[in-house]
Amino acid sequence: MENYGIFDILGPIMIGPSSSHTAGAARIGKVARYIAGPKIKSARFHLYGSFSKTYRGHGTDKALVAGVLGMEPSDDRLANSLGLAKDLGIYIEFLPFDIPTGHPNTVKVEIENENGNITFVTGSSIGGGAIVITDVNGYQINFTDEYPTIMITHKDKRGMISRISSILSTNEINIAKMSVSRKTKGDVASMTIETDSLITPELTKILGQVEDVLSIRVINPVREEL
Amino acid sequence: MITNATELIKQAQKKGVKIWEIILEEEVTQTGIQAKKLRKKMKKHLDVMEKSAQKTIKKPVKTLGGIIGAEAKKLTDYRKKELSICGDTINLLMARAFSTSEVNASMGKICAAPTAGSSGILPAVIITAAEVLEANEEDKINALFTAAGIGRIIATHATISGAEGGCQAECGSAASMGAGAVVEMAGGTPEKVFHAGAIALKNIMGLICDPVAGLVESPCAKRNASGAVNAFISAEQALAGIQSVISFDEVVEAMNFVGKAIPYEFRETALGGIAATDTAKEITKRIFTTPSS
């Protein structure tokens, strides 16, 4: 985090024992739920690095499931999320892999919805409860759950970026950060835009209708109301 | 946004204000949220801290690893029955630091300040100092803004993470934050705030992070207790006019280099220090071979 807010240092309010292994894990689970959409049937957690070694001791397993169930890192029910998931009939599985990855606290969350749709969300807990989502269904992104974020996949064509950014500017949306990536040239590319203000459903629809846009997902960070 | 002590002290002196006033003012401009709402949010954090610092003093809780437990109660019972060597204030200070550490290790609710692993230090320090100084709730909230401001400087120029810089970075930062906050609560000048912060950091420079079984129990709970005491003694020295020979900013810079030089076995990997002892290995086996509850 470039500059820290006061509550990045003095906070978050959370369920222990560890900012990165518990609070950060819950936050990754929650973002994965948000991306996968409602009606979750099962969730598999591919755990890497120190997540794979100490996930039970730090309650990382309980925190990840709590996040997938929609709980905040400070939710009193976090400690018994495994039981709650069973009651809701959601199948949970933990798959530890003792192979190092970019960051020591990394998990790939695999969520299946009731309609059979499967979503892969890879995230790392980078300390102090902060996280970074690095991959969604094979597309590299850099989402830190700090800013409202628009994730668009589109045909890899000229003019896409200007089309999208002009819609944003006419709607008085300021871009904080932007990253573009693609797998193969001329095929499909993905664009991740972090903005300073929340993205409304109406604006999401407009962006989704832009020619050559294949998919759009918007995540507004869930902030405690002040 | 000011992120070094020298500049922060100069600003406070120029405007004739306390450190917390500058920190709060900057947060208002950074976030666009009014001071009243920011104070309300800090009050919520203080409430969580006050509950966790009290919770296990009478009723211990079972922790995830089962390594620690009932330390807060043992200290409290001892204070009531025996003649305390440290005196009631220090005994209470340690008991409160243990309480939050026990709540944290049992998946209870705490406020990370700056992290969960060091979350026992600031609540114990702020609550106990306020009792001694007869400070009110507003004073405690102000002190938390000062503490956050100190922690931000360390996070910006070094690290507050045990995994990155050892226990010196995690519990050391919390103790430094607490020391400075107490000095301001006691009416100390901005310079004295940072003399206290520098002394607290120097007291534990080089301290490794060697958690048994990689958990946040042993030696973490005891380092929270000693961290709280470190904050108190550093604050008292600064209030008495004792100065840190090396400026706060330079001590933070030094702590950063030391943290980077600490081999990774001693940075929260449980591969060195007491975490690598036979007893620690037995505990680790016990915890990680039994199925999760």
Interface residues (C-beta under 8 A of the other chain):
Chain A: N3 Y4 G5 I6 F7 D8 I9 L10 G11 P12 I13 M14 I15 G16 P17 S18 S19 S20 T22 A23 S50 K53 T54 R56 G57 H58 G59 D61 K62 S74 D76 L78 A79 L82 P104 G127 G128 G129 E224 L226
Chain B: M1 T3 I23 E27 Q30 T31 I33 K37 L38 K40 K41 M42 K44 H45 V48 T63 L64 G65 V103 N104 A105 S106 M107 G108 K109 I110 C111 A112 A113 P114 T115 A116 G117 S119 L122 L144 F145 A147 A148 G149 G151 R152 A155 T156 I160 S161 A163 E164 A213 G214 L215 V216 E217 T269 A270 I287 F288 S292
